[in-house]
Amino acid sequence: MRKIFIWGTGRFADQIVKNGVHAEIAGYIETYKTKECYQGRRVFLCTEVVDEYEAIIVTSRHSNEIYIEAKRHKVDLEKMIFFFPCTYVEAADKLSWIKKILGENNFLTAFAYHMSRQRQYF
């Protein structure tokens, strides 16, 4: 089974798990670690993630800041899925992969949110 990490330990992370992901959650990531464990899984800093994984799902609204932090620490940016819009990422070319990881409910929710936010930029 695919292994993923979820970046964030708040209500959006909970919602994604509740909606169902098509992968094993290997752990959670926090930009500034505030806890050791969340939902029965270990919490990591991005610099601590060393296992093989297929994706990191970013559930925080602070997508741009997280992208910069991940880039600074040489996290594989191609494996990151931003649930909320990120200025630095164009995900259109990997939508089928994203849908496989997120599952139908999460994918539709993220897509709807991206489309509603996109109107603000025009």
Disulfide bonds with the S-S distance in Angstrom:
none
